[in-house]
Each structure stands twice: as C-alpha cells, then as structure tokens.
Amino acid sequence: MQFIKQHPLLITFITLAAVVAGYSANIYFDRQNQQSGSGWGSGTTIVVTQPAEMRIIIDEIESIGTAKANESVSLTSKVTETVRKVNFEDGMYITAGEILVELTNSEETAQLAEAQAAVNESTRQFKRVQNLIQQRLASETRLDVEKARMETAQARLEAILARLDDRLIRAPFSGLLGFRSVSPGTLLTPTTVITTLDDIGIIKLDFSIPETYLSVISKGQEVIAMSAAYPNEKFSGKVQTINSRVDPVTRSVTIRAHLNNDARLLRPGMLLMVNLVRNRSLALVVPEEAVIPVQDKQFVFVVQDGTAHRIQIQTGRRRPGIIEVLEGLEPGQQVITQGAIKIRSGSKVAIKGEKPSARKADKETGETE
C-alpha cells in the first residue's frame, strides 16, 4: 500500500498496459478463429490432406562401382616396320575388321609376285604330267614329285600373304578409338601402342557388397546405376557374375553387372553409384508428415464427413517422404498432412481448397435421398 501511495502514476500506467495487451490478444485470437473458419463457421479448422495410396517400394542395396569396357585393347604391330598410311582419327567409332594402319610392304609385294609365279609354274607342270599319265607316257612317281612341288609353292605363297596381312593393322572388334599415337613415317615396333580400342556398347560394372547379402543375391537381378556426370540419367542392367571369393580383409564380395550403354554416355573408369534391387513390392503409403508418433505408437488423422478422426496405424518401411502403412488404413482415405497440431479427434475440419458450396450441396443431396 505504501508503494501504491508513493507511485500512483506508475501503477496507473501498468494497469492501462495490461488492459491494452488483453484487448489486443482478444482481437488477435478472434481473427485467428475467423481465418481458421474461412466461412465454414466457428470451430472449423482448415487442413491440408493427401490420400493414402498404393506405390511400388523398392528394397535396394547401395554401393559404389567402377565402369569397365566390355572389351578393351591397346593396338600394336606384330612386326617392326614403318607406317605408310593412317586411316583413322582420334575418337572414331569403327567396326570389326576395318584397316586402321598400313605399313610399308614393298619387299613382301615383290616376294608375293615371285611366289605367285612359282605357284603358276608348278601348277602347269602338275597338269602336264597328269596328261602324260593318261597317255601312259609318265610314271606315278613323277606325278607325286610335281604335286609336292606345287603344294610347296602354294604354302610359300600363303606365307607371303600372311606377312602382308601383318602389315595391315585391323580393328579386332567394333568400338571407340582413343588418341592416335602414330603418324606416317613412324617406325613401329611390337611394343609401340598405336591407339586404344574400347567396346562400350555394354559396360561392365564392378562393385562390392557385404558378405551378409550373399543369400539374397543371384544372377539376373536388376541393377540401377547413376553417375555424377549425368544426374538425371539412370542406367539399368543385370547382375552377370558373383565372384567366387570373399575378400578376407573387407568381408565383401565383388559383383559384376552388365549395363546397356547404346547411347555411349558411360566411359571406362567412371565412378558410379549403384542400387542393387533386392525386391519390388506394392505397398500402401502415406506422407511422412502425416504420421504422429506417440511413445512407441504411430497415429494419423483422417477426414470423414468434415470431422477429423485419430487412427492408430502400424508402419513398415520408410522411404524419402513416405512411410509404408501395414495396418489401420485403406487406400484412398484422406490423411491430414498440415494442421493436425491444431485439432483433436472429433474436431470439425475443412480441406483447404474445397469449396463450401459444393460440400453443402453434396450434404443436402444426401439428406434428400
């Protein structure tokens, strides 16, 4: 009392401030209630809902793998010789059998002409002796000698043709060439790399998984790979081989999958993120934000006839943004994803975006019927 008598102005100011604060709070809550009703009447809360729906859920094993070419080779020469002509450019795609490099072959060409002449002569002598035998003017022994001479000449001719073929560097299979390392006039030796050739129509993807998954992995399982170079692309393939040994240090096993690479986007040596598909199943799911945990139980609010009902559910697998529902819901039921914190079971609610007139008309139609 002594304080009030000494400071009457201060007490008056505090009282006025309390009255103004109470009045402002009352106005604020009235406005909030009006906004929540949005024309639906007092006590109705606006909520956002989504239907419980069936979706495919994929069980995957994640790993990291390295891309390898289906076939890969460094092209070299079988002989030491000078390059006469180069028939390719860097990065070309070639087919099997195409001639990439021609080596000088002047000596072999001359030898070929000589060998061909010897074959022609030995063949004529063989045929002449055959005619003499038919006339009984020559022996069988002479025919055998001419036949041996003809076969020897033919063998020498084939050897010259083989040496000539060694001076033509051909593509052993279809694929993509690397950089060209030689030019006309270069002296090639068997250790000189001309270029590289990679068959990238199919990419071999090697990755490792823990040995604990061995019981659920088999040949033919689906693999989905992704690369940082192509963030919007997914490359699908199949498990081709499971290594026969487990690494005793990491306790993992190497898996090889084949990926289709017709677009030639993937290159050998690329790092790929791998998802090995264990199982695909159809499941009932709801948005993650719709599930309300209470101790060890899970609940959702569903909307039925403008009323919110809290239902206990049993959840299963979780994926980004969704949760599998094992029990408690049916497909198509509307679950509340926003606004559940403002309501209780039995509260009147209105779905955001739904027109009041439409709902009232539906209700009146139902009552008339």
Summary of the structure (lengths in Angstrom):
residues: 369
radius of gyration: 42.6
end to end distance: 71.7
largest distance: 162.4
contacts: 1043
relative contact order: 0.17
helix: 31%
strand: 42%
